[in-house]
Amino acid sequence: MQKQLPFTKSLVAVADQAYFFQSFFRNIFKKGFEWDELFRQSYIIGYKSIGITTLTGFILGIVMTLQSLPTLKEFGAASYIPSMVSVSIIREIGPVIIALICAGKIASSIGAELSSMNVTEQIDAMKVSGANPIQFLVVTRILACAVMIPLLTIFADAMALVGGYIAAAMNGGITMTLYFHKALTILDYTDVVPAFIKTILFGISIGFIGCFKGFTYNNGTASVGLAANSAVVTSSIWIIIIDGIVVQLTNSILYT
Amino acid sequence: MEVVIEIKNLKKSFGDIGILKGINLTVKKGENVVILGKSGSGKSVTIKCIAGLLTQDEGSLKVFGEEIKDLKEDELKALRCRIGFLFQSAALYDSMTVRDNLIFPLKRVLKIKDNALIESRCIEVLEAVGLADAIDKMPSDLSGGMRKRMGLARTLIVKPEIILYDEPTTGLDTITSKEISNLMLQIQKKYQATSVIITHDIPCSSITADRVLIIDDGVFIAEGTHEELENSQDDYIRSFFK
């Protein structure tokens, strides 16, 4: 067999991913949607990630406030802390950091689980029994990520504002009412809507990459680790790329 | 008697390596066919082609008269509902209990919604394989022999007309291997299923086979009853039975 050039290999990999995405998309609308499995995956992906995202959001809010406060004080702009924390967390830092955390936790676990199912012939067993593994395993996981990651981000953003308030209150004596009034009135739909859309895209990419790697890596037990590792690395890169594209699009639509 | 599997000049390669080099096989309804061969001789590839998990490069493969490679996705799915496959590792869904493993094909393949009927079908197959007490256990709680039995129960629950066994006794002790082989024979009689059994376990072959084929380097080199091949004039053929 002729050896494939790296460029050809990359094209084949892109074609494989496009084909996998197409079969995911086609299977969303097929009869026999797996509602029970969707709810089970939403519970695993969403509920079981609340702890880590809450803690991350809370500490992010504290750290942002503590890091910005000395500089803002120098310019006599300490009163801008709530607005600054709120806008930066909700527009950019919250969605990206939570998505990267979820890439580490969720994409790796989906990649490892599906790859081990592949290695132990469980996916083949589904196929030969006449069931549809894409519908049962892939559609449910990607949709659960697309729904739960935005919700986790909203929750983490809220916790970041709480963290920011606690840090500001301890260092400057701001009241809770004033802090949240300033933090929330500065926001408008141009801050919230693009960020929310971005989190849905992050969710889809995390679920998709996890499932794709799980289905692709099937050569023995070593591939389980490789699938998990590759799922984290690839989905993290996609999160950064999607972020860049969405920010550029948002800016060109809203601010030109 | 009706022919259920018909293979003509089947070839399959992976890259440069030819695995099946033109095999021919006809299996009639109700027959138990055993394929013996060394590791890497193409046994598993043959039954994976029959189940439509792999597509041949050349040749014809008909199951119930339908050419597998020409079937569309939905047609292949419908055909697979008539075929059962027992994997070497049993391939139990390890995130589900024994009950859920059994319910999975019932709800999705046979579209059965009646809970009482589902429960009775589960109990029936578990009793057939002697695992009625394990219904609420997880696959990780089952021993190797129990996992094989459970895999067999999941295969049987959809009442397949053809059962493909991929090394059903590999990794089991002699006594359990014999129990599984006898169970396969009982099941074939009870459910009137056609079986293709891939193995290199000679006692399993002697218990279950109506006809034995020996595959070597991607081609069938001998065919006959277990006794005929065991007493063959050819030293190489006889060496499989020692």
Interface residues (C-beta under 8 A of the other chain):
Chain A: M1 G32 E113 M117 T120 E121 Q122 D124 A125 M126 K127 V128 S129 G130 A131 N132 F136
Chain B: G15 D16 K48 A51 G52 L53 K77 A78 R80 C81 I83 G84 F85 F87 Q88 S89 A91 L92 Y93 D94 S95 F104 P105 R108 V109 R154 V158
